[in-house]
């Protein structure tokens, strides 16, 4: 399945730099069929330019894997295949939003400081580098019966939950975390 990023841009003239394009709308279209992004472009063009605006568009055929159309008023509607970097950043943002929104659940994260050993104050996050929490407590590393070096950590997540888990020191920057049930004192 290919992912296309549908972008609507508006041209603004600048005295020194010539034409500039300003993005004011983006949408992600996933499809196995190459015709679906094209159909979505037709819908967007008709929505923006009014009825029969599609007939007045100019097709730009200079680029491979890009559907690009220019409306008479200068607005540009294009759908291009999503690059690996765009996909990674989009999925990272979605993962962080899901982490904030949903109830705490077990997860695998990464130490973001670049080393293998965890210290209090280190950031923990996704593989793309988005922050999910901060290490509050890190114990001394210990050797498991499997022969690898591990370290017990406690993490305060950006969603407010407290997580406990293990940092796998000898395996890189991986941290396996589970939510900890905390009790409040004085509640009756």
Secondary structure, DSSP 4 states (H G I P E B T S, - for coil): -EEEEEEEEEEEEETTTEEEEEEEEEEEEEESSHHHHHHHHHHHHHHHH-TTGGGG-EEE-SSTTEEEEE-TTS-EEEEEEPPHHHHHHHHHHHHHHHHHHSPP--EEEEESSSSSS--TT-EEE-TT--EEEEEEEE---EE-TTS-EEEEEEEEETTS-EEEEEEEGGGSSEEEEEE-----TT--
